[in-house]
């Protein structure tokens, strides 16, 4: 599965934020729910147009951003 088949950006939808293709469900909403411990079944129930593969694609997109992007984080000291 290629996340690019399920995630898209459209400047006219959700201010150009990454969304599940064909919906207004932002990837960040899916990832926020997962990070908060919401179970996949509950996310799918809350967003009926969402498919299980869309959740996988959102995770893969987030992983891609983590590999490719940089964010300012506190530097750890010591071992």
PDB file of N, CA, C and O in Angstrom:
ATOM      1  N   UNK A   1       0.839  -1.170   0.000  1.00  0.00           N
ATOM      2  CA  UNK A   1       0.000   0.000   0.000  1.00  0.00           C
ATOM      3  C   UNK A   1       0.888   1.239   0.000  1.00  0.00           C
ATOM      4  O   UNK A   1       1.816   1.348   0.801  1.00  0.00           O
ATOM      5  N   UNK A   2       0.603   2.149  -0.885  1.00  0.00           N
ATOM      6  CA  UNK A   2       1.314   3.417  -0.960  1.00  0.00           C
ATOM      7  C   UNK A   2       0.414   4.497  -0.373  1.00  0.00           C
ATOM      8  O   UNK A   2      -0.686   4.729  -0.874  1.00  0.00           O
ATOM      9  N   UNK A   3       0.877   5.161   0.689  1.00  0.00           N
ATOM     10  CA  UNK A   3       0.047   6.176   1.335  1.00  0.00           C
ATOM     11  C   UNK A   3      -0.370   7.270   0.368  1.00  0.00           C
ATOM     12  O   UNK A   3      -1.400   7.912   0.576  1.00  0.00           O
ATOM     13  N   UNK A   4       0.402   7.496  -0.680  1.00  0.00           N
ATOM     14  CA  UNK A   4       0.088   8.548  -1.655  1.00  0.00           C
ATOM     15  C   UNK A   4      -1.197   8.259  -2.422  1.00  0.00           C
ATOM     16  O   UNK A   4      -1.785   9.163  -3.016  1.00  0.00           O
ATOM     17  N   UNK A   5      -1.630   7.012  -2.411  1.00  0.00           N
ATOM     18  CA  UNK A   5      -2.892   6.656  -3.066  1.00  0.00           C
ATOM     19  C   UNK A   5      -4.094   7.068  -2.218  1.00  0.00           C
ATOM     20  O   UNK A   5      -5.210   7.147  -2.731  1.00  0.00           O
ATOM     21  N   UNK A   6      -3.880   7.331  -0.922  1.00  0.00           N
ATOM     22  CA  UNK A   6      -4.993   7.597  -0.010  1.00  0.00           C
ATOM     23  C   UNK A   6      -4.947   8.964   0.664  1.00  0.00           C
ATOM     24  O   UNK A   6      -5.927   9.388   1.277  1.00  0.00           O
ATOM     25  N   UNK A   7      -3.819   9.653   0.553  1.00  0.00           N
ATOM     26  CA  UNK A   7      -3.663  10.960   1.195  1.00  0.00           C
ATOM     27  C   UNK A   7      -3.466  12.003   0.098  1.00  0.00           C
ATOM     28  O   UNK A   7      -2.705  11.787  -0.845  1.00  0.00           O
ATOM     29  N   UNK A   8      -4.162  13.141   0.230  1.00  0.00           N
ATOM     30  CA  UNK A   8      -4.025  14.189  -0.781  1.00  0.00           C
ATOM     31  C   UNK A   8      -4.079  15.560  -0.130  1.00  0.00           C
ATOM     32  O   UNK A   8      -4.471  15.713   1.026  1.00  0.00           O
ATOM     33  N   UNK A   9      -3.673  16.546  -0.907  1.00  0.00           N
ATOM     34  CA  UNK A   9      -3.707  17.940  -0.483  1.00  0.00           C
ATOM     35  C   UNK A   9      -4.434  18.721  -1.563  1.00  0.00           C
ATOM     36  O   UNK A   9      -4.130  18.598  -2.749  1.00  0.00           O
ATOM     37  N   UNK A  10      -5.400  19.527  -1.134  1.00  0.00           N
ATOM     38  CA  UNK A  10      -6.143  20.378  -2.061  1.00  0.00           C
ATOM     39  C   UNK A  10      -6.284  21.732  -1.377  1.00  0.00           C
ATOM     40  O   UNK A  10      -6.876  21.824  -0.301  1.00  0.00           O
ATOM     41  N   UNK A  11      -5.745  22.787  -1.993  1.00  0.00           N
ATOM     42  CA  UNK A  11      -5.823  24.105  -1.356  1.00  0.00           C
ATOM     43  C   UNK A  11      -7.247  24.549  -1.021  1.00  0.00           C
ATOM     44  O   UNK A  11      -7.438  25.392  -0.145  1.00  0.00           O
ATOM     45  N   UNK A  12      -8.239  23.997  -1.701  1.00  0.00           N
ATOM     46  CA  UNK A  12      -9.632  24.373  -1.463  1.00  0.00           C
ATOM     47  C   UNK A  12     -10.294  23.539  -0.367  1.00  0.00           C
ATOM     48  O   UNK A  12     -11.449  23.781  -0.019  1.00  0.00           O
ATOM     49  N   UNK A  13      -9.576  22.565   0.174  1.00  0.00           N
ATOM     50  CA  UNK A  13     -10.135  21.682   1.205  1.00  0.00           C
ATOM     51  C   UNK A  13      -9.280  21.778   2.463  1.00  0.00           C
ATOM     52  O   UNK A  13      -8.072  21.546   2.420  1.00  0.00           O
ATOM     53  N   UNK A  14      -9.902  22.116   3.565  1.00  0.00           N
ATOM     54  CA  UNK A  14      -9.226  22.179   4.869  1.00  0.00           C
ATOM     55  C   UNK A  14      -7.948  23.009   4.832  1.00  0.00           C
ATOM     56  O   UNK A  14      -6.932  22.652   5.429  1.00  0.00           O
ATOM     57  N   UNK A  15      -8.028  24.128   4.113  1.00  0.00           N
ATOM     58  CA  UNK A  15      -6.900  25.070   4.035  1.00  0.00           C
ATOM     59  C   UNK A  15      -5.619  24.414   3.516  1.00  0.00           C
ATOM     60  O   UNK A  15      -4.517  24.823   3.882  1.00  0.00           O
ATOM     61  N   UNK A  16      -5.763  23.404   2.671  1.00  0.00           N
ATOM     62  CA  UNK A  16      -4.603  22.756   2.070  1.00  0.00           C
ATOM     63  C   UNK A  16      -3.892  21.758   2.967  1.00  0.00           C
ATOM     64  O   UNK A  16      -2.787  21.320   2.647  1.00  0.00           O
ATOM     65  N   UNK A  17      -4.504  21.391   4.083  1.00  0.00           N
ATOM     66  CA  UNK A  17      -3.907  20.389   4.972  1.00  0.00           C
ATOM     67  C   UNK A  17      -4.076  19.001   4.357  1.00  0.00           C
ATOM     68  O   UNK A  17      -5.019  18.759   3.605  1.00  0.00           O
ATOM     69  N   UNK A  18      -3.164  18.101   4.679  1.00  0.00           N
ATOM     70  CA  UNK A  18      -3.245  16.729   4.181  1.00  0.00           C
ATOM     71  C   UNK A  18      -4.506  16.057   4.717  1.00  0.00           C
ATOM     72  O   UNK A  18      -4.767  16.061   5.920  1.00  0.00           O
ATOM     73  N   UNK A  19      -5.278  15.484   3.803  1.00  0.00           N
ATOM     74  CA  UNK A  19      -6.545  14.816   4.147  1.00  0.00           C
ATOM     75  C   UNK A  19      -6.588  13.435   3.513  1.00  0.00           C
ATOM     76  O   UNK A  19      -5.860  13.141   2.565  1.00  0.00           O
ATOM     77  N   UNK A  20      -7.453  12.603   4.059  1.00  0.00           N
ATOM     78  CA  UNK A  20      -7.746  11.331   3.416  1.00  0.00           C
ATOM     79  C   UNK A  20      -8.448  11.673   2.106  1.00  0.00           C
ATOM     80  O   UNK A  20      -9.433  12.412   2.087  1.00  0.00           O
ATOM     81  N   UNK A  21      -7.931  11.128   1.021  1.00  0.00           N
ATOM     82  CA  UNK A  21      -8.423  11.459  -0.322  1.00  0.00           C
ATOM     83  C   UNK A  21      -9.946  11.316  -0.407  1.00  0.00           C
ATOM     84  O   UNK A  21     -10.527  10.318   0.019  1.00  0.00           O
ATOM     85  N   UNK A  22     -10.567  12.354  -0.973  1.00  0.00           N
ATOM     86  CA  UNK A  22     -12.008  12.336  -1.181  1.00  0.00           C
ATOM     87  C   UNK A  22     -12.823  12.693   0.052  1.00  0.00           C
ATOM     88  O   UNK A  22     -14.051  12.611   0.030  1.00  0.00           O
ATOM     89  N   UNK A  23     -12.146  13.090   1.134  1.00  0.00           N
ATOM     90  CA  UNK A  23     -12.852  13.460   2.362  1.00  0.00           C
ATOM     91  C   UNK A  23     -12.309  14.792   2.879  1.00  0.00           C
ATOM     92  O   UNK A  23     -11.380  15.364   2.309  1.00  0.00           O
ATOM     93  N   UNK A  24     -12.902  15.266   3.953  1.00  0.00           N
ATOM     94  CA  UNK A  24     -12.392  16.426   4.668  1.00  0.00           C
ATOM     95  C   UNK A  24     -11.779  15.987   5.996  1.00  0.00           C
ATOM     96  O   UNK A  24     -11.648  16.787   6.923  1.00  0.00           O
ATOM     97  N   UNK A  25     -11.409  14.720   6.080  1.00  0.00           N
ATOM     98  CA  UNK A  25     -10.801  14.177   7.297  1.00  0.00           C
ATOM     99  C   UNK A  25      -9.295  14.405   7.211  1.00  0.00           C
ATOM    100  O   UNK A  25      -8.595  13.791   6.406  1.00  0.00           O
ATOM    101  N   UNK A  26      -8.820  15.307   8.067  1.00  0.00           N
ATOM    102  CA  UNK A  26      -7.397  15.630   8.043  1.00  0.00           C
ATOM    103  C   UNK A  26      -6.578  14.495   8.657  1.00  0.00           C
ATOM    104  O   UNK A  26      -6.989  13.866   9.633  1.00  0.00           O
ATOM    105  N   UNK A  27      -5.424  14.253   8.067  1.00  0.00           N
ATOM    106  CA  UNK A  27      -4.506  13.240   8.586  1.00  0.00           C
ATOM    107  C   UNK A  27      -4.178  13.534  10.045  1.00  0.00           C
ATOM    108  O   UNK A  27      -4.083  12.618  10.861  1.00  0.00           O
ATOM    109  N   UNK A  28      -4.007  14.807  10.370  1.00  0.00           N
ATOM    110  CA  UNK A  28      -3.669  15.169  11.752  1.00  0.00           C
ATOM    111  C   UNK A  28      -4.753  14.726  12.734  1.00  0.00           C
ATOM    112  O   UNK A  28      -4.440  14.368  13.869  1.00  0.00           O
ATOM    113  N   UNK A  29      -6.009  14.743  12.321  1.00  0.00           N
ATOM    114  CA  UNK A  29      -7.100  14.295  13.191  1.00  0.00           C
ATOM    115  C   UNK A  29      -6.984  12.793  13.455  1.00  0.00           C
ATOM    116  O   UNK A  29      -7.160  12.336  14.584  1.00  0.00           O
ATOM    117  N   UNK A  30      -6.689  12.048  12.417  1.00  0.00           N
ATOM    118  CA  UNK A  30      -6.520  10.594  12.577  1.00  0.00           C
ATOM    119  C   UNK A  30      -5.345  10.317  13.508  1.00  0.00           C
ATOM    120  O   UNK A  30      -5.458   9.511  14.432  1.00  0.00           O
ATOM    121  N   UNK A  31      -4.214  10.986  13.268  1.00  0.00           N
ATOM    122  CA  UNK A  31      -3.032  10.760  14.096  1.00  0.00           C
ATOM    123  C   UNK A  31      -3.250  11.222  15.536  1.00  0.00           C
ATOM    124  O   UNK A  31      -2.799  10.559  16.470  1.00  0.00           O
ATOM    125  N   UNK A  32      -3.934  12.348  15.724  1.00  0.00           N
ATOM    126  CA  UNK A  32      -4.240  12.816  17.080  1.00  0.00           C
ATOM    127  C   UNK A  32      -5.082  11.791  17.837  1.00  0.00           C
ATOM    128  O   UNK A  32      -4.844  11.533  19.017  1.00  0.00           O
ATOM    129  N   UNK A  33      -6.055  11.217  17.161  1.00  0.00           N
ATOM    130  CA  UNK A  33      -6.893  10.193  17.791  1.00  0.00           C
ATOM    131  C   UNK A  33      -6.073   8.976  18.185  1.00  0.00           C
ATOM    132  O   UNK A  33      -6.208   8.466  19.297  1.00  0.00           O
ATOM    133  N   UNK A  34      -5.228   8.514  17.284  1.00  0.00           N
ATOM    134  CA  UNK A  34      -4.383   7.359  17.591  1.00  0.00           C
ATOM    135  C   UNK A  34      -3.442   7.670  18.751  1.00  0.00           C
ATOM    136  O   UNK A  34      -3.260   6.844  19.645  1.00  0.00           O
ATOM    137  N   UNK A  35      -2.847   8.857  18.737  1.00  0.00           N
ATOM    138  CA  UNK A  35      -1.920   9.251  19.808  1.00  0.00           C
ATOM    139  C   UNK A  35      -2.636   9.346  21.154  1.00  0.00           C
ATOM    140  O   UNK A  35      -2.028   9.117  22.200  1.00  0.00           O
ATOM    141  N   UNK A  36      -3.908   9.679  21.129  1.00  0.00           N
ATOM    142  CA  UNK A  36      -4.697   9.782  22.357  1.00  0.00           C
ATOM    143  C   UNK A  36      -5.185   8.422  22.847  1.00  0.00           C
ATOM    144  O   UNK A  36      -5.828   8.327  23.893  1.00  0.00           O
ATOM    145  N   UNK A  37      -4.877   7.370  22.090  1.00  0.00           N
ATOM    146  CA  UNK A  37      -5.275   6.026  22.502  1.00  0.00           C
ATOM    147  C   UNK A  37      -6.641   5.590  22.024  1.00  0.00           C
ATOM    148  O   UNK A  37      -7.158   4.564  22.465  1.00  0.00           O
ATOM    149  N   UNK A  38      -7.232   6.362  21.124  1.00  0.00           N
ATOM    150  CA  UNK A  38      -8.537   5.977  20.584  1.00  0.00           C
ATOM    151  C   UNK A  38      -8.338   4.746  19.698  1.00  0.00           C
ATOM    152  O   UNK A  38      -7.457   4.728  18.838  1.00  0.00           O
ATOM    153  N   UNK A  39      -9.138   3.746  19.910  1.00  0.00           N
ATOM    154  CA  UNK A  39      -9.001   2.509  19.128  1.00  0.00           C
ATOM    155  C   UNK A  39      -9.450   2.732  17.694  1.00  0.00           C
ATOM    156  O   UNK A  39     -10.306   3.569  17.408  1.00  0.00           O
ATOM    157  N   UNK A  40      -8.851   1.964  16.808  1.00  0.00           N
ATOM    158  CA  UNK A  40      -9.170   2.083  15.379  1.00  0.00           C
ATOM    159  C   UNK A  40     -10.669   1.942  15.124  1.00  0.00           C
ATOM    160  O   UNK A  40     -11.242   2.695  14.337  1.00  0.00           O
ATOM    161  N   UNK A  41     -11.292   0.991  15.781  1.00  0.00           N
ATOM    162  CA  UNK A  41     -12.732   0.765  15.575  1.00  0.00           C
ATOM    163  C   UNK A  41     -13.535   2.011  15.937  1.00  0.00           C
ATOM    164  O   UNK A  41     -14.513   2.335  15.264  1.00  0.00           O
ATOM    165  N   UNK A  42     -13.131   2.703  16.987  1.00  0.00           N
ATOM    166  CA  UNK A  42     -13.835   3.918  17.400  1.00  0.00           C
ATOM    167  C   UNK A  42     -13.618   5.041  16.384  1.00  0.00           C
ATOM    168  O   UNK A  42     -14.539   5.807  16.098  1.00  0.00           O
ATOM    169  N   UNK A  43     -12.414   5.138  15.845  1.00  0.00           N
ATOM    170  CA  UNK A  43     -12.136   6.151  14.818  1.00  0.00           C
ATOM    171  C   UNK A  43     -12.981   5.867  13.584  1.00  0.00           C
ATOM    172  O   UNK A  43     -13.585   6.778  13.017  1.00  0.00           O
ATOM    173  N   UNK A  44     -13.025   4.613  13.172  1.00  0.00           N
ATOM    174  CA  UNK A  44     -13.816   4.234  11.996  1.00  0.00           C
ATOM    175  C   UNK A  44     -15.298   4.486  12.230  1.00  0.00           C
ATOM    176  O   UNK A  44     -16.018   4.862  11.306  1.00  0.00           O
ATOM    177  N   UNK A  45     -15.754   4.282  13.450  1.00  0.00           N
ATOM    178  CA  UNK A  45     -17.155   4.538  13.782  1.00  0.00           C
ATOM    179  C   UNK A  45     -17.471   6.035  13.759  1.00  0.00           C
ATOM    180  O   UNK A  45     -18.551   6.448  13.337  1.00  0.00           O
ATOM    181  N   UNK A  46     -16.513   6.837  14.220  1.00  0.00           N
ATOM    182  CA  UNK A  46     -16.703   8.297  14.245  1.00  0.00           C
ATOM    183  C   UNK A  46     -16.662   8.916  12.856  1.00  0.00           C
ATOM    184  O   UNK A  46     -17.284   9.951  12.613  1.00  0.00           O
ATOM    185  N   UNK A  47     -15.941   8.292  11.959  1.00  0.00           N
ATOM    186  CA  UNK A  47     -15.779   8.800  10.591  1.00  0.00           C
ATOM    187  C   UNK A  47     -16.161   7.693   9.613  1.00  0.00           C
ATOM    188  O   UNK A  47     -15.285   6.992   9.107  1.00  0.00           O
ATOM    189  N   UNK A  48     -17.467   7.524   9.336  1.00  0.00           N
ATOM    190  CA  UNK A  48     -17.942   6.398   8.527  1.00  0.00           C
ATOM    191  C   UNK A  48     -17.323   6.294   7.131  1.00  0.00           C
ATOM    192  O   UNK A  48     -17.264   5.200   6.569  1.00  0.00           O
ATOM    193  N   UNK A  49     -16.866   7.401   6.566  1.00  0.00           N
ATOM    194  CA  UNK A  49     -16.273   7.323   5.226  1.00  0.00           C
ATOM    195  C   UNK A  49     -14.827   6.835   5.267  1.00  0.00           C
ATOM    196  O   UNK A  49     -14.235   6.561   4.224  1.00  0.00           O
ATOM    197  N   UNK A  50     -14.266   6.727   6.451  1.00  0.00           N
ATOM    198  CA  UNK A  50     -12.884   6.276   6.622  1.00  0.00           C
ATOM    199  C   UNK A  50     -12.805   4.765   6.513  1.00  0.00           C
ATOM    200  O   UNK A  50     -13.671   4.051   7.017  1.00  0.00           O
ATOM    201  N   UNK A  51     -11.766   4.283   5.855  1.00  0.00           N
ATOM    202  CA  UNK A  51     -11.518   2.848   5.718  1.00  0.00           C
ATOM    203  C   UNK A  51     -10.298   2.478   6.565  1.00  0.00           C
ATOM    204  O   UNK A  51      -9.460   3.339   6.834  1.00  0.00           O
ATOM    205  N   UNK A  52     -10.181   1.224   6.988  1.00  0.00           N
ATOM    206  CA  UNK A  52      -8.999   0.816   7.763  1.00  0.00           C
ATOM    207  C   UNK A  52      -7.674   1.166   7.066  1.00  0.00           C
ATOM    208  O   UNK A  52      -6.712   1.563   7.723  1.00  0.00           O
ATOM    209  N   UNK A  53      -7.629   1.019   5.753  1.00  0.00           N
ATOM    210  CA  UNK A  53      -6.407   1.341   5.016  1.00  0.00           C
ATOM    211  C   UNK A  53      -6.081   2.838   5.080  1.00  0.00           C
ATOM    212  O   UNK A  53      -4.921   3.223   4.934  1.00  0.00           O
ATOM    213  N   UNK A  54      -7.092   3.679   5.297  1.00  0.00           N
ATOM    214  CA  UNK A  54      -6.851   5.109   5.435  1.00  0.00           C
ATOM    215  C   UNK A  54      -6.079   5.406   6.710  1.00  0.00           C
ATOM    216  O   UNK A  54      -5.227   6.295   6.726  1.00  0.00           O
ATOM    217  N   UNK A  55      -6.366   4.675   7.772  1.00  0.00           N
ATOM    218  CA  UNK A  55      -5.629   4.841   9.022  1.00  0.00           C
ATOM    219  C   UNK A  55      -4.183   4.422   8.821  1.00  0.00           C
ATOM    220  O   UNK A  55      -3.265   5.099   9.283  1.00  0.00           O
ATOM    221  N   UNK A  56      -3.981   3.309   8.133  1.00  0.00           N
ATOM    222  CA  UNK A  56      -2.616   2.863   7.823  1.00  0.00           C
ATOM    223  C   UNK A  56      -1.888   3.911   6.994  1.00  0.00           C
ATOM    224  O   UNK A  56      -0.711   4.183   7.232  1.00  0.00           O
ATOM    225  N   UNK A  57      -2.575   4.497   6.028  1.00  0.00           N
ATOM    226  CA  UNK A  57      -1.964   5.522   5.174  1.00  0.00           C
ATOM    227  C   UNK A  57      -1.602   6.759   5.985  1.00  0.00           C
ATOM    228  O   UNK A  57      -0.554   7.362   5.753  1.00  0.00           O
ATOM    229  N   UNK A  58      -2.454   7.148   6.936  1.00  0.00           N
ATOM    230  CA  UNK A  58      -2.160   8.298   7.787  1.00  0.00           C
ATOM    231  C   UNK A  58      -0.903   8.043   8.623  1.00  0.00           C
ATOM    232  O   UNK A  58      -0.068   8.933   8.785  1.00  0.00           O
ATOM    233  N   UNK A  59      -0.775   6.837   9.145  1.00  0.00           N
ATOM    234  CA  UNK A  59       0.423   6.477   9.905  1.00  0.00           C
ATOM    235  C   UNK A  59       1.669   6.493   9.017  1.00  0.00           C
ATOM    236  O   UNK A  59       2.720   6.992   9.420  1.00  0.00           O
ATOM    237  N   UNK A  60       1.545   5.952   7.821  1.00  0.00           N
ATOM    238  CA  UNK A  60       2.683   5.937   6.896  1.00  0.00           C
ATOM    239  C   UNK A  60       3.082   7.356   6.490  1.00  0.00           C
ATOM    240  O   UNK A  60       4.269   7.656   6.362  1.00  0.00           O
ATOM    241  N   UNK A  61       2.100   8.219   6.290  1.00  0.00           N
ATOM    242  CA  UNK A  61       2.373   9.617   5.965  1.00  0.00           C
ATOM    243  C   UNK A  61       3.105  10.290   7.132  1.00  0.00           C
ATOM    244  O   UNK A  61       4.081  11.011   6.919  1.00  0.00           O
ATOM    245  N   UNK A  62       2.642  10.059   8.351  1.00  0.00           N
ATOM    246  CA  UNK A  62       3.304  10.618   9.523  1.00  0.00           C
ATOM    247  C   UNK A  62       4.728  10.108   9.663  1.00  0.00           C
ATOM    248  O   UNK A  62       5.627  10.871  10.020  1.00  0.00           O
ATOM    249  N   UNK A  63       4.944   8.833   9.387  1.00  0.00           N
ATOM    250  CA  UNK A  63       6.297   8.272   9.444  1.00  0.00           C
ATOM    251  C   UNK A  63       7.196   8.913   8.393  1.00  0.00           C
ATOM    252  O   UNK A  63       8.368   9.189   8.653  1.00  0.00           O
ATOM    253  N   UNK A  64       6.648   9.145   7.219  1.00  0.00           N
ATOM    254  CA  UNK A  64       7.414   9.798   6.148  1.00  0.00           C
ATOM    255  C   UNK A  64       7.825  11.208   6.577  1.00  0.00           C
ATOM    256  O   UNK A  64       8.965  11.619   6.359  1.00  0.00           O
ATOM    257  N   UNK A  65       6.906  11.936   7.180  1.00  0.00           N
ATOM    258  CA  UNK A  65       7.235  13.278   7.663  1.00  0.00           C
ATOM    259  C   UNK A  65       8.324  13.225   8.726  1.00  0.00           C
ATOM    260  O   UNK A  65       9.225  14.064   8.734  1.00  0.00           O
ATOM    261  N   UNK A  66       8.248  12.248   9.619  1.00  0.00           N
ATOM    262  CA  UNK A  66       9.249  12.121  10.679  1.00  0.00           C
ATOM    263  C   UNK A  66      10.630  11.804  10.109  1.00  0.00           C
ATOM    264  O   UNK A  66      11.644  12.263  10.635  1.00  0.00           O
ATOM    265  N   UNK A  67      10.667  11.020   9.033  1.00  0.00           N
ATOM    266  CA  UNK A  67      11.945  10.694   8.392  1.00  0.00           C
ATOM    267  C   UNK A  67      12.521  11.884   7.647  1.00  0.00           C
ATOM    268  O   UNK A  67      13.728  12.125   7.677  1.00  0.00           O
ATOM    269  N   UNK A  68      11.657  12.619   6.985  1.00  0.00           N
ATOM    270  CA  UNK A  68      12.104  13.673   6.085  1.00  0.00           C
ATOM    271  C   UNK A  68      12.138  15.060   6.713  1.00  0.00           C
ATOM    272  O   UNK A  68      12.908  15.918   6.284  1.00  0.00           O
ATOM    273  N   UNK A  69      11.312  15.282   7.720  1.00  0.00           N
ATOM    274  CA  UNK A  69      11.199  16.618   8.295  1.00  0.00           C
ATOM    275  C   UNK A  69      12.037  16.779   9.545  1.00  0.00           C
ATOM    276  O   UNK A  69      12.522  15.811  10.130  1.00  0.00           O
ATOM    277  N   UNK A  70      12.190  18.015   9.931  1.00  0.00           N
ATOM    278  CA  UNK A  70      12.909  18.333  11.158  1.00  0.00           C
ATOM    279  C   UNK A  70      12.003  19.203  12.017  1.00  0.00           C
ATOM    280  O   UNK A  70      11.251  20.032  11.505  1.00  0.00           O
ATOM    281  N   UNK A  71      12.081  19.010  13.300  1.00  0.00           N
ATOM    282  CA  UNK A  71      11.321  19.819  14.236  1.00  0.00           C
ATOM    283  C   UNK A  71      12.253  20.111  15.408  1.00  0.00           C
ATOM    284  O   UNK A  71      13.038  19.255  15.815  1.00  0.00           O
ATOM    285  N   UNK A  72      12.162  21.293  15.931  1.00  0.00           N
ATOM    286  CA  UNK A  72      12.998  21.657  17.055  1.00  0.00           C
ATOM    287  C   UNK A  72      12.557  20.884  18.292  1.00  0.00           C
ATOM    288  O   UNK A  72      11.417  21.013  18.738  1.00  0.00           O
ATOM    289  N   UNK A  73      13.461  20.082  18.842  1.00  0.00           N
ATOM    290  CA  UNK A  73      13.194  19.294  20.042  1.00  0.00           C
ATOM    291  C   UNK A  73      14.257  19.599  21.080  1.00  0.00           C
ATOM    292  O   UNK A  73      15.371  19.985  20.726  1.00  0.00           O
ATOM    293  N   UNK A  74      13.936  19.436  22.348  1.00  0.00           N
ATOM    294  CA  UNK A  74      14.958  19.660  23.369  1.00  0.00           C
ATOM    295  C   UNK A  74      16.068  18.616  23.233  1.00  0.00           C
ATOM    296  O   UNK A  74      15.811  17.448  22.941  1.00  0.00           O
ATOM    297  N   UNK A  75      17.291  19.059  23.450  1.00  0.00           N
ATOM    298  CA  UNK A  75      18.444  18.170  23.344  1.00  0.00           C
ATOM    299  C   UNK A  75      18.635  17.471  24.681  1.00  0.00           C
ATOM    300  O   UNK A  75      18.644  18.108  25.735  1.00  0.00           O
ATOM    301  N   UNK A  76      18.785  16.157  24.624  1.00  0.00           N
ATOM    302  CA  UNK A  76      19.005  15.384  25.842  1.00  0.00           C
ATOM    303  C   UNK A  76      20.447  15.541  26.286  1.00  0.00           C
ATOM    304  O   UNK A  76      21.360  15.605  25.462  1.00  0.00           O
ATOM    305  N   UNK A  77      20.642  15.603  27.583  1.00  0.00           N
ATOM    306  CA  UNK A  77      22.006  15.651  28.098  1.00  0.00           C
ATOM    307  C   UNK A  77      22.279  14.381  28.870  1.00  0.00           C
ATOM    308  O   UNK A  77      21.374  13.807  29.476  1.00  0.00           O
ATOM    309  N   UNK A  78      23.511  13.947  28.851  1.00  0.00           N
ATOM    310  CA  UNK A  78      23.878  12.725  29.550  1.00  0.00           C
ATOM    311  C   UNK A  78      23.558  11.484  28.752  1.00  0.00           C
ATOM    312  O   UNK A  78      23.167  11.561  27.587  1.00  0.00           O
ATOM    313  N   UNK A  79      23.726  10.347  29.384  1.00  0.00           N
ATOM    314  CA  UNK A  79      23.527   9.091  28.686  1.00  0.00           C
ATOM    315  C   UNK A  79      22.195   8.501  28.915  1.00  0.00           C
ATOM    316  O   UNK A  79      21.893   7.433  28.382  1.00  0.00           O
TER     317      UNK A  79
END
